Structure formats: C-alpha cells, structure tokens
Amino acid sequence: MSTKVKFELEFPIQASPQLLYNYISTPSGLSEWFADNVNSRGELFTFIWDDSEEQAKLVTKKSPEHIKFKWLESDDDNCYFELRIQVDGITKDVSLIVTDFSDDDEEEEAKMLWENQISSLKQVLGSR
C-alpha cells in the first residue's frame, strides 16, 4: 500500500470571500469549475465527470471560511480535501488554500490537477 502525502497549495484570487465561498461550497458553484456536475443530498456530495462519478462526505464547513470533504472510496480515514479562504488582515488580499492528499508518486500530478481546476475557477470568477 502506498503512503499518502499531504500537500497544500495557495492561490491568490480576486473575489470577495462570500462569492468565493459560494463557488466552493454549493453544488451549483462546484459544477462551474470543479466537476461537470455536482449533486448533494444532505452531507453527501456526488461529483460527476465525463465518465466517472465519485462521492464525498461533507466533513465540516464554515461560511465564508472553509469546507472540507472526504472521498467515500478512500481507504485512508485521515485523507480529505479542504478548501480554505484566507484574507490578509492588512491588504485584504484573498487566497484560496487547497489541502489534499495524493499517493507519494502522484503528488506533482495532483498539484497540476488542482492548478488547472483553480484556473477554471478564476475564469468563472473573472479573476486573474
């Protein structure tokens, strides 16, 4: 069994925390940039891509700060992905911090995937 490594990525985003939170915490928001379609029933979110479907449980959320999901098919109970909005106290710059886990040998690939996803998010938000 391969070990999972935790990684964190930070993306500056030009959008209000409230607007950004809507895009990371609602099925309609997530379908705009994260997956082709997202459905939720209570705490269960179903993410749909072209030919695959994955379910995640909503672990915690706090508006407009963060949301944390755990993939249901993950064998590792300690693995999750979290999207956290950070606002600089002085400059008021907004960043999105992504925390995720990947297999040791797939970390670069996982990071590139997030970079692509966040780039789509920025386009939707009209952020550079």
C-alpha positions in Angstrom: 0.0 0.0 0.0 1.4 3.4 -0.9 1.6 6.2 1.6 -0.5 9.3 1.1 1.3 12.6 1.3 -0.4 15.8 2.4 0.2 18.9 0.4 -1.0 22.5 0.5 -1.3 25.0 -2.4 -2.1 28.6 -2.1 -3.9 30.6 -4.9 -4.4 34.4 -4.8 -8.0 35.1 -6.0 -9.5 38.4 -6.7 -13.0 37.9 -5.4 -14.9 38.5 -2.2 -14.7 35.7 0.4 -18.6 35.4 0.3 -18.6 35.0 -3.5 -15.7 32.6 -3.4 -17.4 30.6 -0.7 -20.5 30.1 -2.8 -18.3 28.6 -5.5 -16.5 26.1 -3.2 -19.5 25.1 -1.0 -22.6 24.7 -3.2 -23.3 22.0 -5.8 -24.1 24.7 -8.4 -20.9 26.6 -7.6 -18.7 23.5 -7.7 -20.3 22.4 -11.1 -19.0 25.7 -12.6 -15.3 24.7 -12.1 -14.6 21.5 -10.2 -16.7 18.9 -11.9 -19.1 18.6 -14.8 -22.0 18.2 -12.4 -22.4 18.1 -8.7 -25.4 16.9 -6.7 -25.9 16.8 -3.0 -28.2 15.1 -0.7 -27.6 16.3 2.8 -23.9 15.8 3.6 -23.3 13.5 0.6 -22.0 15.2 -2.5 -21.7 13.4 -5.8 -19.1 14.7 -8.2 -19.7 13.8 -11.9 -17.0 14.0 -14.6 -17.3 12.7 -18.2 -17.3 9.0 -17.5 -16.8 8.8 -13.7 -18.6 9.6 -10.6 -17.2 10.0 -7.1 -18.9 10.6 -3.8 -17.6 12.7 -0.9 -19.0 13.4 2.5 -19.1 16.9 3.7 -17.0 16.8 6.9 -17.1 20.5 8.0 -18.0 23.8 6.6 -17.9 27.3 8.0 -19.1 30.3 6.0 -17.2 32.1 4.5 -14.0 30.4 5.6 -13.7 26.8 4.6 -15.2 23.5 3.5 -13.8 20.0 4.0 -14.8 16.8 2.1 -13.8 13.2 2.5 -13.9 10.9 -0.5 -16.0 7.9 0.4 -13.9 5.4 -1.6 -10.7 6.5 0.2 -9.3 3.7 2.4 -7.4 6.1 4.5 -9.6 7.8 7.1 -7.1 10.6 7.6 -7.4 11.8 3.9 -9.6 14.6 2.9 -9.6 17.7 0.8 -10.2 21.1 2.2 -10.7 24.5 0.5 -9.9 27.4 2.9 -10.4 31.0 2.2 -7.8 33.3 3.8 -8.0 37.0 3.9 -4.9 39.1 4.7 -5.7 41.3 7.7 -3.8 44.3 6.3 -4.0 44.1 2.5 -7.4 42.3 2.4 -6.0 40.1 -0.3 -8.0 36.9 -0.7 -6.3 33.5 -1.2 -7.7 30.0 -1.6 -5.7 27.4 0.3 -6.2 23.8 -1.0 -5.2 20.9 1.2 -5.2 17.5 -0.3 -3.6 14.1 -0.2 -2.1 12.1 -3.0 -0.1 8.9 -3.4 3.6 9.6 -3.0 4.4 9.1 -6.7 1.4 11.2 -7.9 1.9 14.4 -5.9 3.1 16.5 -8.9 0.1 15.2 -11.0 -2.3 16.0 -8.2 -0.9 19.5 -7.8 -1.2 20.1 -11.6 -4.8 19.0 -11.5 -5.6 21.5 -8.7 -3.8 24.2 -10.6 -6.0 23.5 -13.7 -9.2 23.4 -11.5 -8.3 26.7 -9.8 -7.5 28.3 -13.1 -11.1 27.3 -14.2 -12.4 28.8 -11.0 -10.6 32.1 -11.6 -12.1 32.2 -15.2 -15.6 31.7 -13.8 -14.9 34.5 -11.2 -13.4 36.8 -13.7 -10.2 36.9 -11.5 -6.7 37.0 -13.0 
